[in-house]
Amino acid sequence: MADIDIPESLIELERKAWAEQQAGVLTVATAAAVQQAYTEHAAAAGLSRYEVERAVKRLVRHPAPDGA
């Protein structure tokens, strides 16, 4: 997968959604906000929304160990 420039605001939205999901309190508003952000960023960058979402989720949910 090519490197995708991911804005910090999108990472923070995904972190919030992931934390809510893990706690069992994910709201429709949070889920909709993160999906909207994926869509807008992908369109602006000329990328697939799916690829943007996959890259962000990988970064948030499976961070590389320090020094990797």
C-alpha positions as CSV (number, residue, x, y, z in Angstrom):
1,M,0.0,0.0,0.0
2,A,1.3,3.4,-0.9
3,D,2.0,5.9,1.8
4,I,-1.1,8.1,2.4
5,D,-0.8,11.5,4.0
6,I,-3.2,11.4,6.9
7,P,-4.1,14.6,8.7
8,E,-3.9,14.5,12.5
9,S,-7.6,15.5,12.8
10,L,-8.6,12.3,11.0
11,I,-6.4,10.2,13.2
12,E,-8.0,11.8,16.3
13,L,-11.5,11.1,15.0
14,E,-10.7,7.5,14.4
15,R,-9.1,7.2,17.9
16,K,-12.3,8.6,19.4
17,A,-14.5,6.2,17.4
18,W,-12.2,3.2,18.3
19,A,-12.3,4.1,22.0
20,E,-16.1,4.4,22.0
21,Q,-16.4,1.1,20.1
22,Q,-14.1,-0.6,22.6
23,A,-16.1,0.8,25.5
24,G,-19.4,-0.2,23.8
25,V,-20.6,3.3,23.6
26,L,-20.0,4.2,19.9
27,T,-22.6,6.8,18.8
28,V,-24.1,7.3,15.4
29,A,-22.8,10.8,15.5
30,T,-19.2,9.7,16.0
31,A,-19.4,7.0,13.4
32,A,-20.9,9.4,10.9
33,A,-18.3,12.0,11.6
34,V,-15.4,9.7,11.0
35,Q,-17.0,8.3,7.8
36,Q,-17.6,11.8,6.5
37,A,-14.0,12.7,7.2
38,Y,-12.7,9.6,5.3
39,T,-14.9,10.6,2.4
40,E,-13.9,14.2,2.3
41,H,-10.2,13.5,2.7
42,A,-10.2,10.8,0.0
43,A,-12.0,13.1,-2.4
44,A,-9.7,16.0,-1.8
45,A,-6.6,13.8,-2.1
46,G,-7.9,11.9,-5.2
47,L,-7.7,8.6,-3.2
48,S,-10.1,5.7,-2.6
49,R,-12.1,6.2,0.6
50,Y,-11.6,2.6,1.4
51,E,-7.8,2.9,1.2
52,V,-7.9,6.0,3.4
53,E,-10.1,4.3,6.0
54,R,-7.9,1.2,5.9
55,A,-4.7,3.2,6.4
56,V,-6.1,5.2,9.3
57,K,-7.5,2.2,11.0
58,R,-4.2,0.3,10.7
59,L,-2.4,3.3,12.2
60,V,-4.8,3.7,15.1
61,R,-5.5,0.0,15.8
62,H,-2.2,-1.6,15.0
63,P,0.5,1.0,15.6
64,A,4.1,0.0,14.8
65,P,6.3,-0.7,17.8
66,D,8.7,2.1,18.7
67,G,11.8,2.2,16.5
68,A,10.1,0.2,13.7
